[in-house]
Amino acid sequence: MQAVGYFLHENKHGKNFKDEYNQILKNYCYLNDHTEIETYVDNSMTRLSIFSEFEKLRKDIKVNNKKYLVVIKNSSDLGRSIEEIIENLIWFEDYKCKVLCVDEENPDPYQDTVQRYLYKNNDNVQWSSFISTKMKNKFATGKWMGRLPFGYELNSNGYLTINVKESTIVKEIFDLYVNQELGIRKITKILNEKKYKTKKNNLWNISTVYDLVKNPVYIGTSKRFGVSIPNSHPNTIHTNIYMEAQKKLYLRRPVRTSIDVENYLLSGILYCSFCDSKMIGVTKKIRYVNNTNLNKNRYRYYKCSKKQNSGHCESSSISAENFEKKFISKFDKDLLTRKVNYTKKLPTILKKIKLKRNNAVLNARKLFKDALVNTSKGKIGVDVLKLYLTHYKQIQESVKYEINLDSILAKDELKLNFINKVYVDNNGYKIQYERAS
């Protein structure tokens, strides 16, 4: 394969440094049976120029339709940030060029980016830097730290011992999940039907059961501060059963290959009047055959999260489309009649929107990083990673425009920030507005 080298020289100055990189490419091509074409080298100053060697390489690929193997030292040759590196890697992918690092042990540039920028120096950083010696020693000796897990209790010396009554329920949960192959939702329903209670004497919900099943504490392993200590206390579940449960969790956990999230306008402000739990958006897609024709229907509705998770609430689901239309129409009238005091509440609303914007950027960046990790592991393709990078950049751009009263009132998702909560029941709703700061 025809190979070119692109390298970023660390220093601005230096004599004959290109010869060094020519030799790196020559050696690589000799060892891997590639045809050496040309070496491109930039330093930290020339890299930023439109006349850089990097741009010369891209022009050659684009204009002459070259499908090179691009050899680099490591992923940092392609950019000063994760986003820039991935953007450039994707550019080469789009033009059918393959990029590889010189390092034979870590040739994949996506894996190198993850190791270099996401995992580098992160191992046990909390353990080594932020945890006191006293806490380290306490944890290292097997003494329990943190919230007491269901199925265990503490003895007088601070060590975990088995709670017989609770551990029986733990074993039943693993049996239902692994041996009887029931899902988390079904198991949650069974636990509540049997009137079992959690450590805090609450009803069980899906997330509580899920967290229990994936917790290594039940095979005798303590995990804290990024450190795992096996055999630190008596196990409740046999290791084989636990590993089968983790395998099942992993297989059932979808790797996100899309950023298209169903939009529920009132998500986050809609609450159930019966139990004060958040109402969550739920989408159901139904297929059915009518006169040999396949029909598809899509239903969007809001449902009490407590009822969704544990089944214990008197509320009914409400149609998202109908409720949103009626609500926005009524809310717009309230705004027009100045039922809401704009001037008084505006400082609070501006702070609220700024916080949401920051969280949106952080969330988009996290999704992008997760997608990068999954790409490096071969779970998703570069085409999916490209979607997440594009989404992240769009979010960054979308939060740059100035926020004022006019821009807030022009968008439904922004003017809803005047509302703190909306309590809804089977008969109607009640709005609780944000207080002025």
TAWO-V969126 format. One line per field, one symbol per residue. ss: DSSP state (H for helix, E for strand, L for the rest). psi: psi as a letter, one per 20 degrees, with the letter a starting at -180 (. if undefined). burial: I if it has 24 or more other C-alpha atoms within 12 Angstrom, else O. A space follows every 50 residues. Layout:
# TAWO-V969126
ss = ???
psi = ???
burial = ???
This chain:
# TAWO-V969126
ss = LEEEEEEEELLLLLLLHHHHHHHHHHHHHHHHLLEEEEEEEEELLHHHLL LLHHHHHHHHHHHHLLLLEEEELLHHHHLLLHHHHHHHHHHHHHLLLEEE ELLLLLLEHHHHHHHHHHLLLLLLHHHHHLLLHHHHHHHHLLLLLLLLLL LEEELLLLLEEELHHHHHHHHHHHHHHHHLLLLHHHHHHHHHHLLLLLLL LLLLLHHHHHHHHHLHHHHLLEEELLEEELLLLLLLLLHHHHHHHHHHHH HHLLLLLLLLLLLLLLLLLEEELLLLLEEEEEEEEEEEEELLEEEEEEEE EEEEHHHHHHLLLLLLLEEHHHHHHHHHHHHHHHHHLLLLLHHHHHHHHH HHHHHHHHHHHHHHHHHHHHHHHHHHLLLLLHHHHHHHHHHHHHHHHHLL LLLLHHHHHLLHHHHHHHEEEEEELLLLEEEEELLLL
psi = qppqppqophqhrqpkhhhghghggggghghjlropfqppprahghhiqi krhghgghgggggjlpmrooprgrhihjrirgggghghghggghkkqppq qhohhmhphghhgghhhhipjiokhgghhipqhghgggghijqqpappqp irrpaiijqpqpogghhhhghhghghgggilqrgggggggghhjkqqahj krqqrghggghghjoihijjpppqkjppoqkirpqhqqgggghhghgggg hioqppjqjoppoohjphipqphgjjqqpqpppppppqpoljppqpqppp rpqphghhgijnqiqqqqpgggggggghgghhghghjkhpngghiggggg gghgghgghgggghhggggghgghghijhrrhhghhghgggghggghhjh qppagghgiipghghiiipgqopqaihbrppoqqqq.
burial = OIIIIIIIIOOOOOOOOIOOIIOIIIOIIOOOOOOIIIIIIIIOOOIOOO OOIIOIIIOOIOOOOIIIIIIIIIIIIIIOOIIOIIIIIIIIIOIOIIII IIOOOOIIIIIIIIIOIOOOOOOOOOOOOOOOOOOIOOIIOIIIOOOIII IIIOOOOOIIIIIOOIIOIIIIIIIIIIOOOOIIIIIIIIIIOOOIIIOO OOIIIIOIIIOIIIIIIIIIIIIIIOOOOOOIIIIIIOOOIIOOIIOIIO OOOOOOIOOOOOOIIIIIIIIIIOOOIIIIIIOOOOOOOOOOOOOOOOOI IIIIIIIIIIIIIOIIIIIIOOIIOOIIOOIOOOIOOOOIOIOOIIOIII OIIOOOIOOOIOOIIOIIIIIIIIIIOOOIIIOIIIIIIIIIIOIOOOOO OOIOIOOIIOOIIIIIIIIIIIIIIOOOIOIOIIOOO
